[in-house]
């Protein structure tokens, strides 16, 4: 049909123009206003709780006041997502950052994918820095990785997967693969070494 109208009580109205070409919905009880053009390609909706918009497949945005969340994505280049616990922002493939309030962790990545929420896996990026109240680390893939744990007072350095060094008040270990390995673990009362695989 060229035009259609659906009504529920005095508060809800939905109008159709040329079927799914244009749809408008209004609800005065919830302050709902929705517009769809070439459904599902373009959509905008708002009510007392927030709003949402999409233009498939490139643009998505929304805000939910009750849950305290919002998002904005202009795919594949820009994205931002905010929840009460996390804040993720990226400008692909140059920069990504993630802040997690529940763990007090902050992660930044450069040249690659952004850090992912709720995971400890490193971001698939050339450079990443992570910090929290009990640790910090940075990595320049594949050249080096450095980390420090304050709870264990342990620092670790890896260079090109060939050289590794760990230090703490009770541990000193270093390895240059495949040439040598040395470890002095005072807590386990153990010292060991090897040179070209020979102990």
The 8 nearest C-alpha neighbors of each residue, nearest first, counted from 0:
[[1, 2, 17, 18, 3, 16, 15, 19],
 [0, 2, 17, 16, 18, 3, 15, 20],
 [1, 3, 16, 15, 0, 17, 4, 14],
 [4, 2, 15, 14, 16, 0, 5, 1],
 [3, 5, 14, 13, 15, 6, 12, 2],
 [6, 4, 13, 12, 14, 3, 7, 11],
 [5, 7, 12, 11, 8, 13, 4, 9],
 [8, 6, 11, 9, 12, 10, 5, 13],
 [9, 7, 10, 11, 6, 12, 26, 5],
 [8, 10, 11, 7, 6, 12, 27, 26],
 [9, 11, 27, 26, 8, 28, 12, 7],
 [12, 10, 26, 7, 6, 25, 9, 8],
 [13, 11, 6, 25, 24, 5, 26, 7],
 [14, 12, 24, 5, 23, 4, 25, 6],
 [13, 15, 4, 23, 22, 3, 24, 5],
 [16, 14, 3, 22, 2, 18, 21, 4],
 [15, 17, 2, 21, 18, 1, 20, 22],
 [18, 16, 1, 20, 0, 2, 19, 15],
 [17, 19, 16, 20, 15, 0, 1, 21],
 [18, 20, 21, 38, 37, 17, 22, 15],
 [21, 19, 37, 36, 17, 18, 16, 38],
 [20, 22, 36, 16, 19, 35, 15, 37],
 [23, 21, 15, 35, 14, 34, 19, 16],
 [22, 24, 34, 14, 13, 33, 35, 15],
 [25, 23, 13, 33, 32, 12, 14, 34],
 [24, 26, 32, 12, 31, 11, 13, 27],
 [25, 27, 11, 31, 10, 28, 30, 29],
 [26, 28, 30, 10, 29, 25, 31, 11],
 [29, 27, 26, 30, 10, 31, 11, 25],
 [28, 30, 31, 27, 26, 46, 47, 48],
 [31, 29, 27, 46, 26, 28, 47, 32],
 [32, 30, 46, 26, 29, 25, 45, 33],
 [31, 33, 25, 45, 44, 24, 46, 30],
 [34, 32, 44, 24, 43, 23, 45, 31],
 [33, 35, 23, 43, 22, 42, 44, 24],
 [36, 34, 42, 22, 38, 41, 21, 23],
 [35, 37, 21, 41, 38, 20, 22, 42],
 [36, 38, 20, 40, 19, 39, 21, 41],
 [39, 37, 40, 36, 19, 35, 41, 20],
 [38, 40, 41, 37, 42, 35, 36, 55],
 [41, 39, 55, 38, 54, 37, 42, 36],
 [42, 40, 54, 36, 35, 53, 39, 38],
 [43, 41, 35, 53, 52, 34, 36, 44],
 [44, 42, 52, 34, 33, 51, 35, 53],
 [43, 45, 33, 51, 50, 32, 34, 52],
 [44, 46, 50, 32, 31, 49, 51, 33],
 [45, 47, 31, 30, 48, 49, 29, 50],
 [48, 46, 49, 30, 29, 45, 31, 50],
 [47, 49, 64, 46, 63, 65, 50, 45],
 [50, 48, 63, 62, 46, 45, 64, 47],
 [49, 51, 45, 61, 62, 44, 46, 63],
 [52, 50, 61, 44, 60, 43, 62, 45],
 [51, 53, 43, 60, 42, 59, 61, 44],
 [54, 52, 59, 42, 58, 41, 55, 60],
 [53, 55, 41, 58, 40, 57, 56, 59],
 [56, 54, 40, 57, 53, 58, 41, 39],
 [55, 57, 54, 58, 74, 40, 53, 59],
 [58, 56, 74, 55, 73, 54, 59, 75],
 [57, 59, 73, 54, 53, 72, 55, 56],
 [60, 58, 53, 72, 71, 52, 54, 73],
 [61, 59, 71, 52, 70, 51, 72, 53],
 [60, 62, 51, 50, 70, 69, 52, 71],
 [61, 63, 69, 49, 50, 68, 64, 51],
 [62, 64, 49, 68, 65, 66, 48, 67],
 [63, 65, 67, 48, 66, 49, 62, 68],
 [64, 66, 67, 63, 48, 68, 49, 62],
 [67, 65, 68, 64, 63, 82, 83, 62],
 [68, 66, 64, 65, 63, 83, 82, 69],
 [69, 67, 82, 63, 81, 66, 62, 64],
 [68, 70, 62, 81, 61, 80, 63, 82],
 [69, 71, 80, 60, 61, 79, 81, 62],
 [70, 72, 60, 79, 78, 59, 80, 61],
 [73, 71, 78, 59, 58, 74, 77, 60],
 [74, 72, 58, 77, 57, 76, 75, 78],
 [75, 73, 57, 76, 72, 77, 58, 78],
 [74, 76, 73, 77, 91, 57, 72, 78],
 [77, 75, 91, 74, 90, 73, 78, 92],
 [78, 76, 90, 73, 89, 72, 74, 91],
 [79, 77, 72, 89, 88, 71, 73, 90],
 [78, 80, 88, 71, 70, 87, 72, 89],
 [79, 81, 70, 87, 86, 69, 71, 88],
 [80, 82, 86, 69, 68, 85, 70, 87],
 [83, 81, 68, 85, 84, 67, 86, 69],
 [82, 84, 67, 85, 68, 81, 100, 66],
 [85, 83, 100, 82, 99, 101, 86, 81],
 [86, 84, 99, 82, 98, 81, 100, 83],
 [85, 87, 81, 98, 97, 80, 82, 99],
 [88, 86, 97, 80, 79, 96, 85, 81],
 [87, 89, 79, 96, 78, 95, 97, 80],
 [90, 88, 95, 78, 94, 77, 91, 113],
 [89, 91, 77, 94, 76, 93, 92, 95],
 [92, 90, 76, 93, 89, 94, 77, 75],
 [91, 93, 111, 110, 94, 90, 112, 76],
 [92, 94, 110, 91, 109, 90, 111, 95],
 [95, 93, 109, 90, 89, 108, 92, 91],
 [94, 96, 89, 113, 108, 107, 88, 90],
 [97, 95, 107, 88, 106, 87, 89, 108],
 [96, 98, 87, 106, 86, 105, 114, 107],
 [97, 99, 105, 86, 85, 104, 100, 106],
 [98, 100, 85, 104, 103, 101, 84, 102],
 [101, 99, 103, 84, 102, 85, 98, 104],
 [100, 102, 99, 103, 84, 85, 104, 83],
 [101, 103, 104, 100, 99, 131, 132, 84],
 [104, 102, 100, 99, 131, 101, 105, 132],
 [105, 103, 131, 99, 102, 130, 98, 106],
 [104, 106, 98, 130, 129, 97, 99, 131],
 [107, 105, 129, 97, 128, 96, 98, 130],
 [106, 108, 96, 128, 127, 95, 97, 129],
 [109, 107, 127, 95, 126, 94, 113, 124],
 [108, 110, 94, 126, 93, 111, 124, 125],
 [111, 109, 93, 92, 125, 124, 94, 126],
 [112, 110, 124, 92, 123, 109, 125, 93],
 [111, 113, 123, 124, 122, 92, 114, 91],
 [112, 114, 95, 108, 122, 89, 115, 96],
 [115, 113, 122, 97, 96, 95, 108, 106],
 [114, 116, 118, 113, 117, 122, 97, 120],
 [115, 117, 118, 114, 97, 85, 99, 87],
 [118, 116, 115, 119, 99, 85, 120, 114],
 [119, 117, 120, 116, 115, 121, 114, 122],
 [118, 120, 121, 117, 115, 116, 122, 114],
 [119, 121, 118, 122, 115, 114, 123, 117],
 [122, 120, 119, 123, 114, 127, 124, 118],
 [121, 123, 114, 124, 113, 112, 120, 108],
 [124, 122, 112, 111, 121, 125, 113, 114],
 [123, 125, 111, 122, 110, 126, 112, 108],
 [124, 126, 140, 110, 139, 111, 109, 127],
 [127, 125, 139, 109, 124, 138, 108, 140],
 [128, 126, 108, 138, 107, 137, 109, 124],
 [127, 129, 137, 107, 106, 136, 138, 108],
 [130, 128, 106, 136, 135, 105, 137, 107],
 [129, 131, 135, 105, 104, 134, 136, 106],
 [130, 132, 104, 134, 133, 103, 135, 105],
 [131, 133, 134, 103, 130, 104, 135, 149],
 [132, 134, 149, 131, 148, 150, 135, 130],
 [135, 133, 148, 131, 147, 149, 130, 132],
 [134, 136, 130, 129, 147, 146, 131, 148],
 [137, 135, 146, 129, 145, 128, 147, 130],
 [136, 138, 128, 145, 127, 144, 129, 146],
 [137, 139, 144, 127, 126, 143, 140, 145],
 [140, 138, 126, 143, 142, 125, 141, 144],
 [141, 139, 125, 142, 138, 126, 143, 124],
 [140, 142, 159, 139, 143, 125, 160, 138],
 [143, 141, 159, 140, 139, 158, 144, 138],
 [144, 142, 158, 139, 157, 138, 159, 141],
 [143, 145, 138, 157, 156, 137, 139, 158],
 [144, 146, 156, 136, 137, 155, 138, 157],
 [147, 145, 136, 155, 154, 135, 137, 156],
 [146, 148, 154, 134, 135, 153, 136, 149],
 [149, 147, 134, 153, 152, 150, 151, 133],
 [148, 150, 152, 133, 151, 134, 147, 153],
 [149, 151, 148, 152, 133, 134, 153, 147],
 [150, 152, 153, 149, 148, 167, 147, 154],
 [153, 151, 149, 148, 167, 150, 154, 147],
 [154, 152, 167, 151, 148, 147, 166, 155],
 [155, 153, 147, 166, 146, 165, 148, 167],
 [154, 156, 165, 146, 164, 145, 147, 166],
 [155, 157, 145, 164, 163, 144, 165, 158],
 [158, 156, 163, 144, 143, 162, 160, 145],
 [159, 157, 143, 162, 160, 142, 161, 163],
 [158, 160, 142, 161, 143, 141, 157, 162],
 [161, 159, 158, 162, 157, 163, 143, 141],
 [162, 160, 176, 159, 175, 158, 163, 157],
 [163, 161, 175, 158, 174, 157, 160, 176],
 [164, 162, 157, 174, 173, 156, 158, 161],
 [163, 165, 173, 156, 172, 155, 174, 157],
 [166, 164, 155, 172, 154, 171, 173, 156],
 [165, 167, 171, 154, 170, 153, 172, 155],
 [166, 168, 153, 170, 169, 152, 154, 171],
 [167, 169, 170, 166, 152, 153, 171, 185],
 [170, 168, 185, 167, 186, 184, 171, 166],
 [171, 169, 184, 167, 166, 183, 168, 185],
 [170, 172, 166, 183, 182, 165, 184, 167],
 [173, 171, 182, 165, 181, 164, 183, 170],
 [174, 172, 164, 163, 181, 180, 165, 182],
 [173, 175, 180, 163, 162, 179, 176, 181],
 [176, 174, 162, 179, 178, 161, 177, 180],
 [177, 175, 161, 178, 174, 179, 162, 180],
 [176, 178, 175, 179, 195, 196, 161, 174],
 [179, 177, 195, 176, 175, 194, 180, 196],
 [178, 180, 194, 175, 193, 174, 195, 177],
 [179, 181, 174, 193, 192, 173, 175, 194],
 [180, 182, 192, 173, 172, 191, 174, 193],
 [183, 181, 172, 191, 190, 171, 192, 184],
 [182, 184, 190, 171, 170, 189, 185, 172],
 [185, 183, 170, 189, 186, 187, 188, 169],
 [186, 184, 188, 169, 187, 183, 170, 189],
 [185, 187, 188, 184, 169, 170, 189, 183],
 [186, 188, 189, 185, 184, 169, 190, 183],
 [189, 187, 185, 186, 184, 190, 183, 169],
 [188, 190, 184, 187, 183, 185, 191, 186],
 [191, 189, 183, 182, 184, 188, 192, 181],
 [192, 190, 182, 181, 183, 189, 193, 198],
 [193, 191, 181, 180, 198, 182, 194, 190],
 [192, 194, 198, 197, 180, 179, 196, 195],
 [193, 195, 179, 197, 196, 178, 198, 180],
 [194, 196, 178, 197, 179, 177, 193, 198],
 [195, 197, 194, 193, 198, 179, 178, 177],
 [196, 198, 193, 194, 195, 192, 179, 178],
 [197, 193, 192, 194, 196, 191, 195, 180]]
